[in-house]
Amino acid sequence: EMEEVALLGSYGEAEGPSSRKGQEEEEAGMRRAQVRVTGMTCSACTGAVEAALSARRGVRSAAVSLLQNRAHVVFDPALAKEEDIVEAIEDAGFEAEILPDSAVSQPKSQKALSGQFRIGGMTCAACVNSVEGILKKLPGVNRAVVALATSLGEVEYDPTAISKDEIVQAIEDAGFEAALVQSSEQDKALLGLIGLHTERDVNLLYDILRKTEGLRQFDVNSVRAEVEITFDPEVVGLRSVVDIIDMESSGRLKAHVQNPYVRSSSNDAQEASKMLHLLRSSLFLSIPVFFMRMVCPHISFINSFLLMHCGPFRIGDLLKWMLVSVVQFVVGKRFYVAAYRALRHGSTNMDVLVVLGTTATYVYSVCALLYGAFTGFHPPMYFETSAMIITFVLLGKYLEVLAKGRTSDAIKKLVELVPATAILLLKYKDGKYAGEKEIDALLIQPGDVLKVLPGSKIPADGIVTWGTSHVDESMVTGESASICKEVSSSVIGGTMNLNGILHIQAAKVGSGTVLSQIISLVETAQMSKAPIQKFADYV
């Protein structure tokens, strides 16, 4: 326990002033957004993205990480929207995608929540005063207002000090009925869907989501078979949303939480595959051009064929022109698109340099070809230079994509420490155990009782409620000797249970776990820049 406290304390200290500043921004109504940025190749690109974001009205601050291909933006929702942030990055010549908030990847600030409770049994002003007095005495409650006419009470409370269930229990103990209606808290999640094939399935999903209480908004992507939901975690849990979709569709639709890190890895793999395809195409077309220029003149019969005329043009020149045109404008199209976006907004990047160099070489060579065809005097042409420049740049970009993947391996390995599934112990209302159910580890909720088998990983931070075992915590503490765990002992998610069955009650899940805070700390370290690095980027 002491080690866990020290770890969390050092994490808070590591954030230091920036963390306090972030909290002040959020209190002032600021919002944070994580954006995946594709197409950055160097520090000049990160500078261009940061400049584009900072120039956008309503954006308070922006930090861009080349290693993570990610931008962290703090903005005023009254002046700017997430779509404006995406547009600003795309206008700078890059592709952008807002990453959905997730319990796995987005640490939440522990700010005060405002909850609305329906209170039954009140008949007069004395009842109202009684309920208000009870609520205001509760630890963690900052403000409480009760209305007799609507039978509603609004309570501002600190979720770290008191839960909504404890507030409901306090009202019921005073002799009234109580239930949470809604809270100011909201969370986002991206759900993958199995069985979403036809328009009928999409309509069924819309009907289910509209009827679900606590679901504030949703966006269905039928092409990717995904739905992004914004929900009130104080009213409905993510696991409940998944179960509702399964039950209401009679098993036709199966929902599962998309892990943002797994999705990011998939996007990196797709980008690497796309870059490899472009590189192969460029090599396939550029190597013949290179050979025609450097090797074929030394092979007499091939050189004789290439010097033969087809109309006013030599066959070799025509072949080089056709091959290089494909490399220049088909394979190299991505450079032109990115350069246009950058120049349109008065900025320059590596793509502008590539386009300037290769286009100048290509246009000169075409002019030399036409001049030679109509005058008989053949100036030197440099088609192979244009093609090989594009090929070498694509090779560099492919190697860079692979290198970026390796630099983020540390985070991926940390994420892989958490098991994919967990065994949930089901209870009857009287508290007796009714059975077991295997669930996605991302759907674990605080208070869940989980069964951990020998040789399996602990899925969440919590307290042992039954059993005795030894746990290997070396992944967190570095201590190679196993630690004995018994009833009331704390356990850390991602650590290995060695030789006994344990029942644990989940206390911290998602961003609240030690492992998630380690991941967040690593990401923060990758996002930060030393002053000398900023100066080097400027130079």
DOMI-491434 format. One line per field, with one value per residue (C-alpha): residue number from 1; x, y, z. Coordinates in Angstrom, 3 decimals, padded with zeros to 6 digits. Each point is the difference from the previous one (the first is absolute). Example, Ala and Ser with C-alpha at 12.3 -4.5 7.8 and 13.67 -1.06 7.14 Angstrom:
% residues 2
num	[1  2] $
x	[012.300  001.370] $
y	[-004.500  003.440] $
z	[007.800  -000.660] $
This chain:
% residues 539
num	[1  2  3  4  5  6  7  8  9  10  11  12  13  14  15  16  17  18  19  20  21  22  23  24  25  26  27  28  29  30  31  32  33  34  35  36  37  38  39  40  41  42  43  44  45  46  47  48  49  50  51  52  53  54  55  56  57  58  59  60  61  62  63  64  65  66  67  68  69  70  71  72  73  74  75  76  77  78  79  80  81  82  83  84  85  86  87  88  89  90  91  92  93  94  95  96  97  98  99  100  101  102  103  104  105  106  107  108  109  110  111  112  113  114  115  116  117  118  119  120  121  122  123  124  125  126  127  128  129  130  131  132  133  134  135  136  137  138  139  140  141  142  143  144  145  146  147  148  149  150  151  152  153  154  155  156  157  158  159  160  161  162  163  164  165  166  167  168  169  170  171  172  173  174  175  176  177  178  179  180  181  182  183  184  185  186  187  188  189  190  191  192  193  194  195  196  197  198  199  200  201  202  203  204  205  206  207  208  209  210  211  212  213  214  215  216  217  218  219  220  221  222  223  224  225  226  227  228  229  230  231  232  233  234  235  236  237  238  239  240  241  242  243  244  245  246  247  248  249  250  251  252  253  254  255  256  257  258  259  260  261  262  263  264  265  266  267  268  269  270  271  272  273  274  275  276  277  278  279  280  281  282  283  284  285  286  287  288  289  290  291  292  293  294  295  296  297  298  299  300  301  302  303  304  305  306  307  308  309  310  311  312  313  314  315  316  317  318  319  320  321  322  323  324  325  326  327  328  329  330  331  332  333  334  335  336  337  338  339  340  341  342  343  344  345  346  347  348  349  350  351  352  353  354  355  356  357  358  359  360  361  362  363  364  365  366  367  368  369  370  371  372  373  374  375  376  377  378  379  380  381  382  383  384  385  386  387  388  389  390  391  392  393  394  395  396  397  398  399  400  401  402  403  404  405  406  407  408  409  410  411  412  413  414  415  416  417  418  419  420  421  422  423  424  425  426  427  428  429  430  431  432  433  434  435  436  437  438  439  440  441  442  443  444  445  446  447  448  449  450  451  452  453  454  455  456  457  458  459  460  461  462  463  464  465  466  467  468  469  470  471  472  473  474  475  476  477  478  479  480  481  482  483  484  485  486  487  488  489  490  491  492  493  494  495  496  497  498  499  500  501  502  503  504  505  506  507  508  509  510  511  512  513  514  515  516  517  518  519  520  521  522  523  524  525  526  527  528  529  530  531  532  533  534  535  536  537  538  539] $
x	[000.000  002.846  001.566  -003.264  -000.459  003.574  -000.546  -003.184  001.564  002.985  -002.324  -001.864  003.255  001.331  -002.900  000.702  -001.037  -001.296  -002.454  -001.239  -000.254  -002.048  -002.385  -000.394  -000.754  -002.629  -001.553  -000.154  -002.030  002.878  -000.161  002.778  000.208  002.408  000.463  001.731  002.092  001.175  002.675  002.518  003.577  002.244  000.100  -000.937  -003.291  -000.753  000.793  -002.369  -002.812  000.565  000.025  -003.213  -001.754  001.245  -001.240  -003.509  -002.439  -000.919  003.065  001.806  002.994  001.233  002.759  000.933  001.972  001.732  000.624  -003.648  -001.437  -002.242  -000.983  -001.287  -002.209  -001.615  -002.802  -003.057  -003.123  -001.875  002.393  001.234  -001.231  001.816  -000.824  001.849  003.093  -000.105  -000.491  002.971  002.312  -001.271  000.437  003.635  000.450  -000.523  -002.745  -001.739  -002.377  -001.453  000.736  -003.032  000.471  000.525  000.401  003.170  001.697  -001.488  000.622  -002.973  000.280  -001.641  -002.158  -003.320  -003.058  -003.507  -002.620  -003.754  -001.984  -003.710  -001.292  -003.362  -002.083  000.453  -003.246  000.958  002.770  001.106  000.759  002.046  001.989  000.543  001.380  002.196  001.356  000.854  001.717  002.077  001.343  001.337  003.802  000.915  -003.291  000.700  -003.535  -003.527  -003.264  -003.358  -003.213  -003.346  -001.982  002.109  001.083  003.560  003.194  003.250  003.156  003.549  002.405  003.576  -000.024  003.259  -001.598  -003.548  -001.806  -003.468  -001.104  000.981  -002.033  -003.030  000.466  000.126  -003.266  -001.700  001.256  -001.832  -003.273  -000.254  000.345  002.935  001.459  002.660  -001.461  003.146  003.390  002.343  002.558  000.355  002.267  000.692  000.667  000.443  -001.876  000.634  -003.056  -000.342  -003.098  -000.472  -000.437  -003.258  -002.025  -002.442  002.768  000.990  -003.612  -000.299  003.176  -001.347  -003.238  001.897  002.346  -002.811  -001.840  003.076  -000.079  003.163  001.133  000.439  001.064  001.318  001.510  -000.333  002.573  -001.584  003.005  002.436  -002.710  000.719  -002.008  001.438  -002.150  -000.054  -001.646  -000.502  002.037  -001.921  -003.244  001.088  003.217  001.812  -000.620  -003.717  -000.002  001.697  -002.473  -003.003  001.087  000.389  -003.353  -002.145  001.271  -000.618  003.659  000.088  002.395  003.065  001.840  003.522  002.228  002.701  003.319  001.465  003.570  -000.891  -001.740  003.018  002.259  -002.319  000.158  003.806  000.041  -002.326  002.194  003.103  -001.755  -001.136  003.496  001.531  -002.417  000.973  003.704  -000.317  -001.893  002.590  002.883  -001.691  -000.249  003.216  002.529  -000.629  000.471  003.251  001.274  -000.924  002.099  002.997  000.309  -001.687  002.356  002.794  -002.014  000.121  -003.115  -002.232  001.417  -000.686  -003.643  -000.438  001.480  -002.535  -002.603  -003.767  -001.065  002.095  000.788  002.589  -001.451  002.222  -001.106  -003.674  000.330  001.710  -002.615  -002.901  001.506  001.079  -003.384  -001.676  002.538  -000.280  -003.781  -001.487  002.469  001.031  -003.553  000.128  002.908  -001.926  -003.117  001.960  002.084  -003.124  -001.612  003.134  000.538  -003.665  000.466  003.389  002.128  002.631  000.978  002.001  -002.687  000.426  003.725  -000.549  -002.595  002.224  003.036  -001.689  -002.367  002.868  001.955  -003.057  -001.073  003.557  000.329  -003.331  001.044  003.375  -001.822  -002.322  002.842  002.085  -002.944  -000.611  003.557  002.073  002.293  -000.535  000.934  000.636  -003.150  -000.338  -003.181  001.736  000.919  -003.654  -001.048  002.864  -000.532  -003.613  001.074  002.630  -002.387  -002.608  002.667  000.848  -003.671  -000.519  003.016  -001.295  -003.415  001.712  002.200  -003.018  -001.641  003.046  000.148  -003.569  000.693  000.485  -003.602  -001.305  001.785  -001.467  -003.491  000.522  000.642  -003.726  -001.934  -002.541  -002.777  -001.005  -002.215  -002.872  -001.747  -003.760  -002.051  -003.614  -001.682  000.634  003.743  000.461  002.043  -002.084  002.745  002.812  000.150  002.975  -000.027  002.231  002.533  -000.881  -003.537  001.022  -001.744  000.963  -001.519  000.065  001.204  002.413  001.467  003.723  001.332  003.580  002.321  -002.284  000.410  -002.000  -002.377  -000.422  001.260  -001.980  -000.252  000.108  -003.344  000.707  002.959  003.733  002.718  003.358  000.152  002.922  000.059  003.392  -001.568  -000.818  002.445  002.938  -000.051  000.713  -001.293  -003.737  -002.253  -002.482  -003.589  -002.887  -003.363  000.124  003.315  000.155  000.890  001.145  -001.502  002.345  001.986  000.191  -001.886  002.240  -001.372  -003.469  -003.532  -000.904  -003.263  000.654  -002.328  000.901  000.782  001.653  -000.617  000.968  002.013  -000.022  002.261  003.714  000.796  -002.091  001.787  003.367  -001.162  -001.178  003.350  001.878  -002.251  000.539  003.761  -000.187  -002.127  002.351  002.917  003.179  000.729  003.047  -002.184  -002.452  002.908  001.355  -003.433  -000.100  003.469] $
y	[000.000  002.364  -000.590  000.733  003.272  001.022  -000.768  002.030  002.832  000.191  -000.022  003.000  001.777  -000.778  001.892  002.909  003.442  -001.240  -002.278  002.847  002.196  -002.680  -000.203  003.788  -000.109  -002.672  001.933  003.044  -002.025  -001.203  -003.375  -002.365  -002.043  -002.672  000.048  -002.621  001.815  -001.912  001.156  001.640  -000.875  002.386  002.694  002.612  -001.862  000.065  003.706  000.584  -001.883  001.853  003.334  -000.854  -001.006  002.974  002.377  -001.454  002.121  -001.577  -002.261  000.656  -002.309  -002.788  -002.589  -002.357  -003.254  -001.340  -003.404  -000.519  001.713  001.795  003.543  001.028  003.089  002.135  002.188  002.026  -001.881  003.291  001.248  -003.174  -003.501  -003.273  000.332  003.348  -001.666  -002.746  002.602  002.050  -003.030  -001.088  003.525  -000.212  -003.008  -002.948  -002.495  000.223  -002.130  000.744  -002.884  -000.933  000.415  -003.379  -001.216  -001.698  002.986  003.189  000.791  001.913  002.949  -000.562  003.140  000.499  -001.536  001.381  -002.729  000.261  -002.342  -000.793  000.096  -001.565  000.400  003.747  001.756  003.411  002.562  -001.732  -003.150  002.094  001.578  -003.425  -001.508  003.032  -000.095  -003.693  000.455  003.003  -001.940  -002.812  000.041  001.010  001.832  003.626  001.178  -001.409  001.542  -001.806  001.034  -001.197  000.802  -002.241  -002.520  000.495  000.734  001.289  -000.956  001.129  -002.566  -001.237  -003.524  -000.832  000.619  -001.293  -002.026  000.412  -003.213  001.408  003.148  -002.106  -002.129  003.093  001.326  -003.386  -000.292  003.272  -001.617  001.152  -001.759  000.973  -000.806  001.640  001.643  001.388  001.498  002.535  -002.733  -001.462  -002.516  -001.151  -003.474  -001.607  -003.281  -002.525  -001.867  -003.523  -000.640  003.534  -000.909  001.416  003.197  -001.901  -000.757  003.686  001.074  -002.589  001.359  003.574  -001.052  -001.786  002.915  002.587  -001.939  -000.438  002.273  001.927  -000.056  003.612  -000.356  -002.569  -000.154  -003.217  -000.829  -002.855  -000.334  -000.721  -001.691  002.379  002.316  002.832  000.694  002.795  -001.149  000.966  -002.528  000.960  -001.264  -002.831  -002.014  -000.966  -003.677  000.721  001.649  -003.076  -002.346  002.096  -000.147  -003.776  -000.590  002.455  -001.347  -003.620  -000.800  001.332  002.799  -000.564  003.056  000.135  002.856  001.067  000.400  003.308  -001.335  -003.088  002.217  002.293  -003.004  -001.107  003.478  -000.063  -003.406  001.295  003.058  -002.199  -002.319  002.952  001.498  -003.364  -000.318  003.463  -000.808  -003.250  001.734  002.759  -002.485  -002.098  003.061  001.829  -002.841  -000.469  003.766  -000.102  -002.958  001.667  002.982  -001.617  -003.579  -000.335  002.424  -002.567  -002.864  000.559  -001.857  001.439  003.475  -000.317  -000.861  002.905  002.442  -001.058  002.625  -000.170  003.060  002.958  -001.662  -002.604  -003.187  000.234  003.569  -000.915  -002.988  002.130  002.733  -002.416  -001.856  003.162  001.696  -002.806  000.346  003.780  000.440  -003.318  -001.294  003.546  001.363  000.049  002.484  002.389  -000.131  000.653  002.765  001.739  -000.027  001.427  002.735  000.985  001.077  001.622  -002.742  -002.361  -003.550  -002.905  -000.760  003.477  -000.638  -003.383  001.443  002.952  -002.163  -002.830  002.254  002.236  -003.066  -001.549  003.212  000.703  -003.567  000.214  003.323  -001.521  -003.007  002.184  002.300  -002.966  -001.516  003.126  001.324  -003.168  001.281  -002.098  001.729  -002.243  -001.165  -000.894  -002.060  -002.581  002.722  000.910  -003.641  -000.988  003.020  -001.030  -003.613  000.906  002.322  -002.775  -002.387  002.488  000.444  -003.770  -000.441  002.893  -001.634  -003.186  001.981  001.809  -003.354  -001.146  003.185  -000.566  -003.630  001.018  001.166  -002.986  -002.407  001.786  -000.275  -003.706  -000.582  000.344  -003.217  000.195  -001.631  -000.406  -002.433  001.899  -001.604  000.532  000.596  -000.363  002.919  -001.657  000.035  -003.674  -000.935  -001.107  -001.040  001.264  001.939  000.798  003.669  002.391  001.502  003.468  -000.476  -000.478  002.460  001.099  -002.361  -003.066  -003.182  -001.851  -003.480  -000.272  -003.486  -001.168  000.991  002.773  003.759  002.195  002.062  003.098  001.699  -001.161  -001.687  -003.750  -001.154  -003.738  -002.362  -000.015  000.041  001.457  002.712  001.004  003.838  000.386  001.804  002.932  -000.151  -001.865  -002.374  -003.525  -001.723  -000.763  001.802  -001.874  001.169  -000.819  001.499  003.863  000.095  002.429  -001.281  001.806  -000.617  -001.714  -001.868  -003.811  -002.230  -003.014  -002.874  000.564  001.058  003.541  001.921  003.721  002.982  002.507  003.383  001.815  -000.631  001.715  003.169  -000.405  -003.062  000.146  -001.449  002.617  002.759  -001.490  -000.009  003.600  000.955  -001.571  001.845  003.273  -000.539  -000.612  003.101  002.322  001.765  001.277  003.705  -000.932  -002.278  002.825  002.230  -002.744  -000.369  003.738  -000.038] $
z	[000.000  000.833  -003.401  -001.758  001.887  -000.814  -003.668  -000.231  001.974  -002.308  -002.990  001.325  000.743  -003.459  -001.503  002.335  -001.160  -003.331  001.777  002.193  -003.050  -001.761  002.953  000.002  -003.712  000.468  002.863  -002.279  -002.514  -002.161  -001.746  -001.005  -003.187  -001.186  -003.782  -002.128  -002.648  -003.070  -002.430  002.358  -000.887  001.936  002.660  -002.617  -000.475  003.730  000.028  -002.928  001.760  003.279  -001.860  -001.880  003.217  002.009  -002.694  000.181  001.996  003.335  000.296  003.293  -000.472  -002.280  000.420  -002.838  000.307  -003.100  001.615  000.902  -003.095  002.456  000.949  003.433  -000.296  002.714  -001.402  000.956  -001.154  -000.264  -002.694  -001.709  -000.690  -000.581  -003.712  -000.073  001.458  -002.645  -002.736  001.223  -000.119  -003.433  -001.333  001.131  -002.311  002.350  000.746  003.367  002.028  003.447  002.349  002.133  003.726  001.651  003.508  -001.191  -001.574  001.435  003.660  001.371  002.293  003.358  -000.128  001.773  -001.632  -000.035  000.358  -000.312  002.265  -000.037  003.592  000.874  003.165  000.567  000.949  001.399  000.460  003.193  -002.031  -002.428  002.837  001.560  -003.223  -000.685  003.528  -000.275  -003.354  001.082  002.990  -002.188  -000.482  -003.545  -000.715  -000.933  -000.734  000.122  -001.246  000.171  -001.790  001.342  -003.166  -002.258  002.692  -001.186  001.854  -001.497  001.871  -000.740  001.409  -000.167  -001.512  001.790  003.410  -000.498  -002.654  -001.458  001.730  003.392  -000.694  -000.977  003.139  002.238  -001.452  000.402  003.584  000.710  -001.096  -003.611  -003.361  -002.205  -003.408  -002.203  -003.102  -001.634  000.789  -001.554  -000.598  -003.459  -001.624  -003.515  -001.315  -003.380  -000.435  -002.758  -001.242  -001.352  -002.118  -001.367  -003.672  -001.393  000.256  002.175  002.506  000.078  000.645  002.779  001.626  -000.216  001.711  002.808  000.652  -000.005  002.731  002.218  003.043  000.739  -003.638  -001.054  -003.623  -002.422  -003.467  -002.000  -002.702  -001.954  -002.332  002.840  002.108  002.887  002.224  002.069  003.049  002.576  003.210  003.625  002.031  003.141  -001.598  -002.275  -000.106  -003.164  000.756  000.296  -003.444  -001.511  001.725  -001.093  -003.659  000.274  001.750  -001.969  -003.326  001.135  -000.585  -003.580  000.941  002.173  001.340  001.385  001.153  -002.429  001.791  -001.264  000.168  -002.032  -002.530  -000.136  -000.629  -002.784  -001.578  000.200  -001.718  -002.727  -000.549  -000.234  -002.465  -002.131  -000.020  -000.942  -002.922  -001.296  000.413  -001.944  -002.807  -000.188  -000.034  -002.692  -002.265  000.943  -000.322  -003.778  -000.509  001.969  -002.050  -003.289  001.020  001.713  -001.310  -003.387  -001.851  000.645  -001.553  -003.760  -001.226  002.742  -000.566  -003.742  000.733  002.386  -002.553  -002.669  -000.844  000.449  -001.922  001.155  003.346  000.929  001.529  003.086  000.691  -000.390  002.354  002.650  -000.368  000.461  002.970  001.819  -000.596  001.954  002.830  000.025  -000.038  001.169  002.583  000.954  000.181  003.820  -000.139  -002.248  002.183  003.207  -001.617  -001.313  003.439  001.583  -002.599  000.065  003.608  -000.447  001.567  -001.392  000.828  -001.375  -002.601  -001.503  -000.360  -001.687  -002.393  -000.944  -000.688  -001.891  -001.975  -001.147  -001.161  -001.694  -001.796  -001.206  -001.313  -001.864  -001.563  -001.006  -001.507  -002.103  -001.003  -001.181  -001.895  -002.053  -000.449  -000.182  002.744  003.161  003.270  003.040  001.817  003.673  000.230  002.193  002.533  000.569  000.361  002.295  002.297  000.536  000.525  002.588  001.863  000.106  001.297  002.739  000.903  000.170  002.287  002.086  000.435  001.162  002.394  001.464  000.642  001.937  002.088  001.198  000.910  003.641  000.270  -001.960  002.340  003.015  -001.488  -000.667  003.714  000.661  -000.807  -002.805  002.062  003.646  001.916  001.623  002.996  -000.272  003.136  001.030  001.774  003.353  -000.677  -000.788  -003.049  -002.983  -002.401  -002.204  -003.247  -002.203  -001.020  -001.891  002.427  -001.329  001.372  003.631  002.329  003.531  002.540  -002.275  001.688  -002.285  000.126  -000.722  -000.795  000.660  -002.839  -001.256  000.209  002.349  -002.198  002.226  003.141  003.002  003.393  000.675  001.460  000.068  -000.423  000.525  -002.625  -001.002  -002.633  -002.222  000.037  -001.668  -002.989  002.333  002.901  -001.546  002.980  -001.268  003.160  -000.054  002.499  002.203  -000.446  002.328  000.950  000.092  -001.918  -002.932  -003.469  -003.140  -003.422  -002.465  002.650  -000.087  002.435  000.650  002.047  001.472  -000.950  001.027  000.099  -000.323  000.113  -002.699  001.549  -002.904  -003.676  -003.230  000.496  003.782  000.012  000.723  -003.426  -001.829  001.897  -000.980  -003.631  000.328  001.528  -002.928  -002.463  001.841  -000.154  -003.751  -000.470  001.894  -001.658  001.554  -000.671  -002.102  -002.127  -000.666  -001.016  -002.303  -001.605  -000.604  -001.603] $
